[in-house]
Amino acid sequence: MSASEHGDAPAVSRLNARIIGICIAAAVGGFLFGFDTAVINGAVDALAGEFDLGAGLKGFAVSSALIGCAVGAWFAGPVANKLGRVPVMLIASVLFLISAIGSGLAFGVFDLIIWRVIGGFGVGAASVIAPAYIAEVSPAHVRGRLGSLQQLAIVTGIFVALLSDALLANTAGGAAEELWFGQAAWRWMFLAEAIPAVLYGVFALRLPESPRFLVARGEYDKASAVLHDFTGVVEVNLKIEEIKKTLNQEKKESLSDLRGRRLGLKPIVWVGILLSVFQQFVGINVIFYYSTTLWRSVGFGESDALTITVITSVTNILVTIVAILLVDRVGRRPMLLVGSVGMALSLGLMAVAFSFATIVDAGDGTTTAELAAPWSTVALVAANVFVVAFGATWGPLVWVLLGEIFPNSIRAGALAVAAAAQWAANFLVSTTFPVLADVGLTLAYGIYAVMAALSFFFVWFKIPETKGRELEDMDENLVVRRGRIQAT
């Protein structure tokens, strides 16, 4: 039985500025993750107009990057195991840069989709490598807080993307209007991503490699230096021996190591996959990808709709900070349960509000749903309550759990599969929303409310409490009974 199971303090003497610094630098990938996926928000209506997109192609243009995200996430684990965590970050930064320039200079919807998919490769890789890296360098007693930096970076990236969208659109007089050098504002929205992409690469070059990757490669001296200088481990040799015991050094890790008796996978891998899927099936990215369109439907002009979207993203940042402060005190499981209840209620209220919507012919062959008072106000408040409930719980905590619930021997591979599932779910939700919205927003938000309700029971029966546990305590045969981890 480990020290953490006895409740003893972990063998760490301090939380120094170095570990915080490298975790923040690693989380810049999360910033680009948020920026890349949200920047389309301010451009979507302009794109639809310029390229004459119907609902189906419009949804695919918005969600096309998610195809790349799933592929990037799938391959990030094996590449990280072969080359290291830091090289994957450098590869991701290059992909972000290529996507930013290509998307901004796109001459048609189809090459735009290609550039967005390339950016998706970078997002997918960053979504795997950042939580894995942060979990592997963090002391156990603050791992939740440091792991939550990934989500804080994501929502900050979303905020900066939406803010820059709003500023560029307002400066030009509209997203479709000409801004600088004869280029429309929506093109500059994409080009702006080149700046953080370059910074991510520069930061990654200064990061130490993960000590657990170094131990797996037999580079014990380098691992010792990282554990002592950054993670603050006192008994370095003992920690390295603990890591060695949990790493299967007889063979290289591969996706075949994830196989088990539960529908072909180990139970803990299914837990990670379902965590990822539920995080997306509640429809959070509908708010961030389509919120400008949504708020225009409840009576706001383009400028006001962009402003409300920015305010919503600020709210998301603030509640993520609250989550960071609470996660290592309250624990992962209680916060997820509260979040599920809050999301189910707010989404249900949105579904009810939009049942009172009036369908209006937009004059271009499409229709929009418009809400009058008081239901427009109800929908606005409910949407922001939903963002608060998600941002304080499921947003950051899923990434924390994905970084820590898997044992060392399968972490990168299992996280890759879980992240790929998350992007596939995100793609499904984002692509189908315009079609569902055409049928009725009550149907769309009703489905998301049901998913939120189901997520409560999933957490209740299947999610373990990992607060304060060392990564070396995680075993691939662990199952969950009444919210507690037990070995089979």
Summary of the structure (lengths in Angstrom):
residues: 488
radius of gyration: 22.1
end to end distance: 15.0
largest distance: 71.1
contacts: 1917
relative contact order: 0.15
helix: 75%
strand: 5%
